[in-house]
Amino acid sequence: MRITDEQIELVESDPYRNFLDGCKSQRTKETYEACLKKALMEHFDDILSAKTVKDRAAEFVDRAKRDPKWLSKVLKTYVKEFKKRCLLPPENPDFVKPITIDNYIFAIKKLTDTNEIPLVWKSVFSLLPEKTSYEETRGYFKNEIQKMLDVADADDRAIILTACSSGIRKGGFDLKWKNLIPVYSYNGKLLWDVEDVTESVTEKGKVVCALLSIYDAEPKSNYVAFLTPEAWNSLQVYRDTWPSTVKHFPKPDDPLFKQRGLLVRPLTPMGVYTRIVEVAKKSNLRPPLVKGKRRQKIPTMNGLRKFFNKQNKESLSHDSILAQLIKKEIMMGHTGLIKLDKSYFKTQVLELVEEYLNAVPNLTITKEETLRLENEQKQNKISELEKKNSKIDEVEQRFQKKFDLLQERLDESEDMITTYNNWATDPKLFCDFLNRIRNSKEIESEFRKVLGRNWKKKARILKEKGFDLTEYFEKWYAENEA
């Protein structure tokens, strides 16, 4: 690798390219690029004269380098003018939310930082207005999502169920089919890895949820979202419609959602937003705004995300409250409850799958699917109870066998005690016992059989009662041998 003078000159002479190269995330690049363009071409139109965005960026950087105080004055004035618009009534067409300013300021900061322009940004940030929520919004209710599904076709149905069962943001819809992975329940195990999902698993196993790799092209932002079986099935129905339009089933690198038509063209996140708006209007969930209102009560995309967040957090879990909340935040694409959770609370995908399965009934929309899940859960509980009862019966049987054996041994012990007492009282009875034995092997085995374990100790007890069993036995045994 070699660096040329031309390359060095290019870095110095193209501030706009430096700005774009400094945006690591594609989503951030798109947002900052749009904000910088509007700032340079509209907001700074009276102080910059170049015709294109690229030339205006170069002009802005050149003036800022020659006069840093000019840059500071421009930005402070810019923030103050924005601040005036934040103080207007929300129904005023010029009103903007305080959070809107951030993207413009940070886009300009990216331009100055990537072109090595020194500035005390603390003095600019200190002028930013406080963040305040002017309009209360809510998520969709389950019956409202059902209304949308009733008027949606296979494409839009798959989009809506994907959004409400995963909680992904609008930008997360930049997906491919290879980002979708089913999770099977098979022989009491949850399987999704390619090496684990064999042909028998796909045939005999059951899809209990699915994984979605979000922001797959951005390792820093990448995380795993989840889909309900209902959403998975809707995607399979949507997949089956591909041959009728593009003449083939989707390939792994094809977009998960495509534009309508005969060509495979990805449906952009903005296209997903537009499709959901259309369905919401058809289902009368997006009425015309009244005078003075600028936004709907239910945000188009964030309303589905809020639905997911609420249903997921209201679902019961076997984990501790703190642990389940951290896991649920991770499912939303957050680092956790606090930033340190990303470093110190390492959660495996299996743990997230198990946590998500608790929320599947609450995240299921259609009544038919909900009833099917409820019946399935009841059947699983019945099966579990039957297994427990079977185990209890087995334990009872083993206990009864042990009890019967102990009772048998107790009865034998009582018979032995009676025999010992009789021998101690009348030694002739013992002589009769010995006389019935024909040879020495039978003597030893029978003697041990009658007296049982520790027969010598028992013999001493008989001796204390006046009957020297050992002496009598040895004498008898010597005579018998003779």
Buried (B, 14 or more C-beta within 10 A) or exposed (E): EEEEEEEEEEEEEBBBBBBBEBBEBBBBBEBBBEBBBBBBBEBBEEEBEBEEBBBBBBBBBEBBBEEBEEBBEBBBEBBEEBBEBBEEEEEEEEBBBBEEBBBBBBBBBBBBBBBEBEBEBEEBEEBBBEEEEEEEEEBBBBEBBBBBBEBBEBBBBBBBBBBBBBBBBBBBBBBBBBBBBBBBBBEEEBBBEEEEBBEEBEEEBEBBBBBBBBBBEBEEBEBBBBBBBBBBBBBEEBBEEBEEEBEEEBEEEBBBBBBEEEEBEBBBBEBBBEBBBBBBEBBEBBEEEEEEEBEBBBBBBBBBBBBBBBBBBEBEBEBEEEBBBBBBBBBBBBBBBEEEBBEEBEBEBEBBBBBBBBBBBBBBBBEEBBEBBEEEEEEEEEEEEEEEEEEEEEEEEEEEEEEEEEEEEEEEEEEBEEBBEEBBEEBEEBEEBBEEBEEEEEBEEBBEEBBEEEBEEBBEEBBEEEBBBEEBBEEBBEEBEE
